[in-house]
């Protein structure tokens, strides 16, 4: 191995990790947008296509996550804590999984009537993904710490709103839904959507950890 190769090995691969994370979080926004579009259309054929788009985007996210873990295994020095890189990649992957899982449940369970709480949760997921992307974009140089911190605060607030929407919706289901099968279907969909916001909060917690260690 040449001296230059050895030198390159020990340089933090900022040009690798940051573009991958930005690509991953941008993919989340697309997932959130497709989800919002799917739950707000009455065209069942279009909704079916959007669910397929979500599946494809989730696979794209899986590939990006794999690339991040591959870079992590190849590089000795990283731009920030290795554990935080792993945790952030995993949290982003989990968000994508739960968005896809929620869409799949709606599709497989034939949930054709989209209730207001489902629409509200989809909107909250998109908002959280947008804030997450903004924060991740600022990780390159950590100059705008306030913006990252503000995004994390908003994501935490969104997760709290999602908890309220979920709890209220499930309470109303138990009060009003007489068909046990329908009750289970809607509760499963709502649960998947709410958990997606939990995963957004997990990602925000990792970002806050990175700020504490590097700011």
N, C-alpha and C positions, 0 to 999 in steps of 0.2 A: 504493500500500500504506500503510495507517495505521501510526502509531507503535506501537500495540498489536500489530499483526500482525508488525512487525519484531521487537519485543521477544519475542514468542512463538516466533519462528523461532530465536532464539539460546538459548532455554531448553532444557537437556537433556531429552529426552523420556523420562524415567524411567517415566512412566505408560504408555509404549508398549512399550519393550523388555523390561522385567522381566516384565510379565504374559505377553508372547509367549513368552519363554524358559520361564517356569513352565508355561505351557500345553503347550509343546513337550516338556518333560521329563516332564510328567504323561502325555502321549500315549505316551511311551516305556514307562512303567510298564504301561500297558494292553497295549501290544504284547508286553512280556515276560510278562505274566500269561496272555495268550491263547496264546503259544508254549508255556509250561509246561503249560497245560491241554491243549493239542493233543497234546503228546508223551506225556502221562500217561494219555490215554484210550484204551481199546480199541475204542470206538465209532467206526468209520471214517466214518460219516455225520456225526457230531458233529465229528470231526477236520476233515473237509472244510469244514464251516461255519466252524470256528475259523480255518482257513487263509484263508477269504474275509474274515473279520473283520480278520485281520492285513493283508490287502491294502487294505481300506478305511481302516484306521488309518494305514497308510503314506502313503496319498493325503492324509489329514488332515495328517500331518506335513509333506508337501511344500507344502501350502497355508500352513502356519504359517511355514515357512522362507522362502517367497516374501514373506510379509508383513514378516518381519524385514529381508530385503534391500531391500524397498521403503521401509521406514522409514529404513534406513541411507542410501539415496540421497536421501531428502527432508530429512534433518536434518543441519545443519552441526555441532552439538555433540551428543555422545553421552555416556551415563553412564560409559562406560569406552572404552578404545582401540578405534577402528573396526575395526582388523585382528583384534582379539580377538573382537569381536562376530561378524565374518564367519567366523572360524575355529570359534567355538563353535556357531554355527548350522549350519555345514557338517558338523561332527563329529556333532551330534545327528541330522542328516539321514542321515549315513552309517550310524549305528547302526540307524536304522529301515530303511534299504535292505537291510542285511545280515540283519536279522531276517526281513524279508519275503522276501528272496532264499533264505534257508535253508528257510523254510516252502514256498516255491514249488518248490524242488528236491525236497523230500519228496513233494509232491503230484504233480508232473510225472513224477518218476522212479518213482512207485508204491512208495515206501519205506514199507511198511506195518508192518514189524517194527522197533519203535523200541528201539534198544540203550541200555544204561545210560549210555555216554558221551554220547549225544545228550541224554538227560534231564539229566545232570550239567551239560552246557554250557548248556542252556536255563535251568536254575536259577541258574547263575553270571551269565548275562546279566541275568536279572531282578534279582538282588542288586545288580549294578553300576548298573542303571537307577534303582533305588530310592535308592542313595547319590548318584547324579548329581542326582536331583531334590531331595534334601535340601540338597545344596550350592548348587544354583542358587537355591533358595528363600531362602538367606541372602545372596545377592548384593545385595539391595535396599539394605542399609545397611552391610554388611560389619562388623557388630558382633561376630558370632560367627565370627571367623576360624579358631579352633581346630576348630570343627565342619566347616567347609569343608575345611580341611587334612586332618582325620581321614578324611573321606569320600574325598578324593583318594588317600590312602594305602591305604584299603580297596579302592578300584577298581584300583589298581596290583597289589595282592595278588591280587585276583580274576583279573586278566589273567594273572598268573603261574600260578595254579591251572589256568586254562583251557588255557594252553600245555602243562602237564603232562598234562592229560586228553586233549588232542588228540594229542600225540606218542605217548602210550601206546596210545591207540585205533588210530591209524594203524599203529603197529608190530604190534599184534595182528591187524589186518586183513591185512597182508602175510604174517604167519605162518600165519593160519588160513583166510582166504577164498580158495577155489580158483576161484570164478567171477569172471572179470576184470570183467565188467559190474557185478556187485554191488560189487566192490571200488571201482570208480570212483564209483558212486552214493553209497556211504557216505562215501568220502573227500571228495567234493564237499560233501555236507551238513555234515560235521564241519568242513571248512575255512571254510564260510560262517559257522557258529556261532562258531568261534574268532575269526574276523576281526571279528565284532560286538563281542567283548570288547576287541579291539585299538582299535576306534573309541571305546569307552568310555574307554579309557586316554588316547586323544588328547584327548577332551573334558576329562578330569581335568587333563591337562597345560595346556590353555588356562586352566582355572580357577586353577591354580597361578600361571600368568603374570599373570593379573588380580590375584591377591593380592599378588604382588611389586610390581606397578606402583601399586597403590592402597591397600594396607594401611598 
